[in-house]
Every structure is written in structure tokens, then in C-alpha cells.
Amino acid sequence: MRFLTISLFNKALFLLLPFSMMACDDSPKAFSPAPLPHYRIALSEMGKDFQQEVSNMLIQQVVSGGENPTTVTVTIEQSDLLDDAVQAERSIFKLALRDGKWVIDSRINQLRCYPERGHQSFSTAPCR
């Protein structure tokens, strides 16, 4: 009686053979990159001058719609800015899902001033 002996090396090749044959498929595949996370879409809209100076940053994302969200609010706040009047800046982005893509519906920019330089709560009014 003869026995087939497979060494550990040959066993690994034998087990990997089906997977390597699947990789030989030359048919063209449609490539669709993963969609950007909502906060990355908002960050990309901040512009090239964003975070060029040292400041504290807070990013908050609120998703509505449960497992299949339809709207998202992303708030990006920078504080302790190196500015004599503006203490903090806040940008609020409203995103909506349209035709399978997230798009920015609106953006509101707000400022909070240092004491003696204007309003102490976030507002669209400029600081003095």
C-alpha cells in the first residue's frame, strides 16, 4: 500500500493554489474608491491656509438617519488662535446624501472674540 506524503511546504502551496488561480482573472474590474468620511469632506473645504498656525482644534460630527444616514452636521472649531481679536473660529457644515454622494449643502463661519474685542459667544459678526 502506498501513501501520499505531503510536506508542510507542499501543503501550504496546495492550500494556496485556489486563491492564486483566482488572482489570474484578467477581466477588467470596476474600481470605485471608498467615499471620504464626512469630516474629511468638511476639512478639505477649509482651504490651504487651514491650521498653518498652532491652535487647538475640535471636530464634531452629528449623523442623522440611523443606519442609513441622510444628513450630517460637521463642526470644526479652532481656539486659542494667535490673533489679537479673534479667540476662536467655528465652521459648521451641513452635508446631505444626493445620488449616492455626500455634498455640502451649507457652511456657516462664526467667530468668538477676546474680551474687550467684541462678542463672547460664537457669531457671524466680526471682532473689533
Residue, then its C-alpha position, 0 to 999 in steps of 0.5 A: m500500500r502506498f501513501l501520499t506524503i505531503s510536506l508542510f511546504n507542499k501543503a501550504l502551496f496546495l492550500l494556496l493554489p485556489f486563491s492564486m488561480m483566482a488572482c489570474d482573472d484578467s477581466p477588467k474590474a470596476f474600481s470605485p474608491a471608498p467615499l471620504p468620511h464626512y469630516r474629511i469632506a468638511l476639512s478639505e473645504m477649509g482651504k490651504d491656509f487651514q491650521q498653518e498656525v498652532s491652535n487647538m482644534l475640535i471636530q464634531q460630527v452629528v449623523s442623522g438617519g440611523e443606519n442609513p444616514t441622510t444628513v450630517t452636521v460637521t463642526i470644526e472649531q479652532s481656539d486659542l488662535l494667535d490673533d489679537a481679536v479673534q479667540a476662536e473660529r467655528s465652521i459648521f457644515k451641513l452635508a446631505l446624501r444626493d445620488g449616492k454622494w455626500v455634498i455640502d449643502s451649507r457652511i456657516n463661519q462664526l467667530r468668538c472674540y477676546p474680551e474687550r474685542g467684541h462678542q463672547s459667544f460664537s457669531t457671524a459678526p466680526c471682532r473689533 
